[in-house]
Amino acid sequence: MNIGTISKKLDQLYEFDREPVSKNALQGVGNFLGSYAGEHVAGTEFVIGMLFVAHGVSVTDMFIGGLIGNIMAVLSWALITAPIAVNVRLSLYWQLKKICGPALVFIYNIVNALMFCFLAGSMVAVSATAVGIPFNVQMPSLTDMYPTGAGWVITVFVVGAVITTFAILGFERLARFSKVAAPWMFLIFVGAAIASFPKLGVNSDMSNFWEIARTKIWTGTALPGQSQFTIWHVIFFTWFANAAMHLGMSDLSIFRYAKKWQYGFASGVGMFLGHYTAWIASGILYAAATSDAPGEVAFQAIGVAGALCVIIAGWTTANPTLYRAGLALQVASPGWSRWKVTLLAGLITTIAALFPALVMKLLDFVALYGLILIPMGGVIFADYYLMKKWNLTDYYAEKARINFNWAAGLTWFILLGLALIANMWIGIELYFLPLPVWILAVVFFVVFSKIYQKKMVI
């Protein structure tokens, strides 16, 4: 089979990139349960759970704050993102193009794709920490910024190639893989945590678990060099760890395949089996381990099964993230088919994964990435629900045939500038900024549209 034939077959992997999803292509709830379980019972959960311990979260803050934050995240998906997705059935990128115009969406999609590539890169790096174990690859620590050697570089490139291949195959195939892998991964997370109890001194009847958790795991005291977290950090980070996907509306691209908006509650599987349970489990693993590398931490707990879980967990999270990055780049380069831009995204992702700092500073990166993308989610929300109520035109860029909707552009640019000022000069931490930025985005877009649309004639 020659290169031309392979390219032609890959071009046939059409995913409704430029039009609404047709009725015969809609997916059942099982695909969404599997996809969210696979994506959020993930390699990054090993890192995030570890970092909560390092930042000195107390045991009460971890359990109660995590519960509240995850409930809010599920409600954001189910009540805000999914209803718009099933009524419009467009990907985020083509819906934004109708609202914002191709020039503004080009800028947004480049930023969006890079953020997704970096996030997927952290997941590739997490998997690589497990793949490299049998080859004695030097693993990164919490303080490493750059590649730790040739072995690390080779391992990352191998893992990146596999993940990119799966992402090219498309959403339905990703969901199938996730559905198979997710139940096993969840059991490994829980089993590894339980296997670590004897190392920490937990009794067989669990009678002293809370005391051990309070004094040896979530102690309320940050490790040297790490900032101190409170319950508010836990709540807001947990809620907005996936801010770009729910309030930022990136998962319009996923839920456009849903038969009903209620499928948005399928995100609860990921939030509670993944984020809540997996973060707790990985915190326990970290407290019992002697390494900072997720693969090594899991291997120390239950051997090969733990390392294999880290590998697969990284894959199932990176795959849909890379899929989203490919969709974003495709709108920026409409002459390319989706598989070609996904291949490009995979290369960027793999290069980013070479740098351990992307993993070891994951909490900060996730907060920043959500903050950068969330204003456009507010724009979409306002365009869908509020334009006609204020006697304004929705999908204004498409109807007015303009390339750049300044109402949307000013909303995005001004709010990012204000967020930068709030963080760098006022000292408000990134974790607390997404909610006010999203609310202000809704308000700003309506106000700016009221002014802007008066000057334009359709």
N, C-alpha and C positions, 0 to 999 in steps of 0.2 A: 504493500500500500504506500503510495507516494505522499509527499507533503501536501499537495493540492487536494487529494482525496480526504486526508485527515482534516484539513481546514474546512472543507465543505461539510463533512459530517458534524464537526463541532459547531458550525454556523446554524445547524438545524436544532440545537439546544435552545429554542426560543422560550423566553420567560415573560412574555407580555411586557417587554421593556418600554414600549412607547404607546400603549393603549390600555384601556381597562381590561381586567381579567375576565374572560368569558365564563358563562355559567357552568359549562361542562368541565372547566378546569378547577372549580372550587374544591377545597380540601375538607375532610372531616376533622372533628375535634382531636382525634388521636394524633394526627400529624403535629398539631400545635402543642399538645401535651408532651410529645416526644421531643420536639424541637426545643421548647423552653427548658425541659428537664436536662437535655443534653448540653444546651448552651450554658446553663447556670449551675449544673453540677460539674464544675469545670476546673481546669488547671489553675486559673487565677484565684479560685477560692482557697487553694492551698496558701497562696501568697497573702491574700487579704486577711484571712484568719490569723496568720502569723503576725502581720503588721499591727492588728488590733492589740495583740499581746504586747508587742514591742512598744506601742504607744501608751501602755499603762491603763487600758480600759478596765474598770472594776467588773466583777462577776455580775452584779445586779444591773449595771449599765449595759453589759453585753446582752443579757437575756431579755430585759425589758425594752431597751432601746432598739435592739434588732427586731423584736416583734412589732413594735409600732412602725418602724421604718419600712419593713417589708409589706405590711398591710397597706400603707400609703402608696407604695410602688405598684402593687396589684391594682388598686383602685384607679391609679393614673392610667395604666394600660387599658383597663376594662371600660372605664367611663369617659375617657378623653380620646385615646388613640383609636381603639377598635371601632367605635361607631362611625367615625369619619372614614376609616379604611373601607368598611363594607358598603358604605353608601357611594363612595367615589371610585374605589377599586383601581386607583392609580398608584404607581410607586411614588415615594416621597419626592423624587427628583422631577418627575414630569408634572406633578401637581404644583410644585414650586415654580416650575417654568411658566405655567399659566398665570400664576400670581405675580411673580417677580420679573419675568422676562429673561431671555437667554443669557444676556451679559452678566447680570447679577447671579443667576444660577450657576454660570460657569465658575465664578469666583467661589461661591458657596460649595460647589461640588468638589473642587480641588481641595479646599480646606477639609471638607467632610471626608473625602476619600483618604487623605493623609492621616486624619485622626483615626479612622477605622484601621488603616494599615498599621499604625503604631500600636493600637490596641491588640490587633491580631498578632503583631510582632511579640508583644509580651507573652502571649499564649504559646507561640512557637518556642520562645525561650524557656518557658516553664516545662514544656514537653522535653526539650533538649536536656534539661537537668536530669531527667530520668534515662533518656536514651544513652547518654554518655557514661552512665555508671559502669557497665561491663567493660568499657574501654579505658577506664581510669582517667576520664577527661577531668581537668581541673575545673571545679565548680565555682561559680561566682558567690560572693558573700554580700551582706547588706551594704557594704561600703564600696563595692567594685563599680566602676563607671564604664570600663572599656573591655573588649574581648580578653579572655583569660588565657588564650593560647590557640594554636592551630587546630587542636582537637575540638575545641568549642566551636570554631568557625565551620569546620566540616560537618559537625553534628547538626548545627543550626540549619545549614543549607539542605541537608538530607530531609530533616523534618519539614522545612518550608516547602520543599518540592512535593511532598506527599499531601500536605494540607491544601496547597494550591490546586492540585489535581482534583480533590474532592469538591472544592468550591466551584470549579469549572463545570462539574456535572449537574449543578442546579439545585433548586430548593427541595423538590420532592425527594431526591436522593439523599440530601443532607438530613431531612427529617427521618428517613428510614434508618440511616446509620445511627442517629441520635436515639431513636426509640429502642434500638437493640442495646445500645451501650449504656444508657442512662440508669436503668435499674441496678445493673451490676456496679457501676461507679458509685452510686449512693451507698450500696451495701459495703463497698470497700472503705469509703470515708468513715462510716460508722464503725465498721469492724476494726479498722486501724486505730481509731480513737479508744475503743474498748481495750484493744491489745496493749495500749500504752498505759492503762490504769496502774498496773503493778509497779511500773517504773516511777510513778508519781506518788505511790503509797496509798492508792484508793483501795478500800476493803472490798472483798468479794461480794458483800451484800450492799455495796454502794452507800453504806450508812454515813461515811465521812466525805462523800463526794463534794458537797458544797463547801466544806471547810478547806479541802485540798484545792478546789477551784479558786477560792478566795485568797489563799496564801501562796500557791505555787503556779497558777496559770494567769488568771485575770486579777492581778494584785492591786490595781489602782495606782501603780507607780511605773512611770515610763522608764525604759532602758536608757542608758547614757547616749546622748546624741539624738534622741527622739522626743518630739513634742508631747505634752500631756493631753490625752483625750478625755472628754466627759460624755455623759449620756446624750447630750445634744450633738456631739460629733457622730456618735453611733447612729442616731435617728436620721440625721440629715444625709450622712454618707450613704446609709442603707437605702434611703428613699431615692437619692439621686445618683447612685452608682451607675444606673442605666438611664440617666436623665435624657440623653440624646435619643434613646429608643422610644420612651413613652412621651413625656412632655415635649421632647424635641421632635417627635413624630417620625423618626426613622423607621419604626416598625409598621408604618403604613405599607411599606414594601412587603412585609410578611403577612399582615392581617388582611390585605386585599384579597387573599386567597380564602378567607374564612367564610363559611356559609352564614354565620350569625355573629353579631357584635359581641354576644355573650362569651364567645371563644376567647375574648380578652382576659377572662378569669383563668384561662389555662396558664397564664404567667405565674399564678400562685404556686404551681408545681415547681417552677424554677426558683422562686423566691424562698419557699419554705423548705423544700428538700435540698435545694442548692445553697442559696445564700445563708439562710438562717442555720440550718443543720450543718452544712459543710464548713462554714466559718467557725462554728463552735468546735467541730471535730478537728479542724486544722490548727486551731489554737491549742488544743490538748496535745496534738502531735508535736507541735513546735516546743511546747514546754518540756516535753520528754526527750527531745532530740538534742544532738550535739552539732547540728549543721543548720545553715541558713538556706540551702538549696532545696526547693520543694521535692524534687525527685529523691534526694538523699534522705530527707525527713521521712517520706513515706516508706522508703526502703528499710530504714532503721526500724520502723514500726512493724511491718508485716512482710518484709522481703520483696520478692519479685512481683507479687500481686500488687503491692503498693506502688512500685515503680511503674508497672504497666498501667495502673489507673491514672497516674499523672500524665503519662504519654497520651492515652486516649482522651482524657479530660481536656487536655490542651487542644487536641484535634477538634473535638466536638464544639468547642467554643470558638476557635479560630475560623472554622469553616463558614458558619453563617456571617461572621464579621467580615471575612474576606469577600463573601458573596455580596454584602451590602456595599463594600468598597468598589467592587466591579461595577455595580449598578450606578454608583455615583460618578465614576470615571467615564462610563459610557455616555451619559448625558453631556459631559464635557467634551467628548470626542465621538459624536454620533455616527461618523463614518466607520467606526470600528465595531465589530461584533462583540457580544458580551464576553465570549471566552478569551478574546485577545486582551481586552482591558483587565479582565480578572487575572490573566497571566502577568500583566504589568504590575497590578496591585500585589500579586504574590511575591514578585521580585523586591518591591519596595518593603513589603512586610518582612521578608527574610533578612534584608540588610539591616532594618531597624532592630530585629531580634538579636543581632550580634552584640548589642550593647546592654549589659546586665542592669544598668541604672534604670532602664525602662520598666523592669520588673520590680526592683528594689524600691523605687519611688512610685509604685503603682497607685497608691491611694491619692497622691497629689495629681498624677496624670489623669486618672479617671475623673476626678473632680473638675480639672481644667477642660478636659475634652467635652464633658457634658455642658459646661458653662459656655463654651464657644459656640456650640450648636443649638442650644436651647432657645435662643431668641426667635429663630425661624419657626420653631414649633408654635410659639405664641402667635406669629404671623398667620400660620395656617389655621389655627383655632379661630382667630378673629375673622379671617376671610370666610370661613365656612359658616360660622354662627352669627356674626355681627354685621357684616357689610350691608345686607339688605335691610336689616332692622334700623340702620342709620341712613337709609336711602343712598347707599354707596354701591358701586359696581364690584362684584366679586370677579375673580380671574381677570383682574384689570389689565395686566400686561398683554394677555392674549386678545382681549376684546378691543383694547386701544391700539394694538399692534406696536407696542413699544419694546425696546430691548432692555430697559432698566427702569424698574419701578422704584422711584426715589423714596416713596413712603416706606417700603420694605427695607431698602438699603440704609436709610438713615436710622431706622429702628435698630437694625443689626449693629451698625458701626457705633452709634452713640452708646448703646447699652454695653457693648464690649469695652468701650473707653471708660465708662462709668465703673464697670466691674474692675478694670485694671486699677483705677484710682482707689476704689474701695479696698482692694487687696493690698496694693503696694504702699499707699500713703496713709490710709486710715487704719489698716491692719486687720480688716475683716477676713477671716480665713475662707479659702475657696469653697469649703463644704457648705457654707451658709448662704452663698450667693445665687445659686440656680433658681430658687423659688421667687425671690423678689424680681430677678431679671425676667423670668417668664411672665409674671403678672404685668410688669411694666411694658413688656413687648406687646402684649395684647392692647394695652391702653395707647401706647405710642403709635402703633400701626393704624388704629382707628382714627386718632387725631391727625396724624400726618396724611392719611388717605383723604380725610375731609378737606384738608387744605390743598393737597396735590391734585385731586380729581376735579376741583373747581377750575383749575387752570388748563385742563386737558379736555378735548372734545372727542368723543368716540364716533 
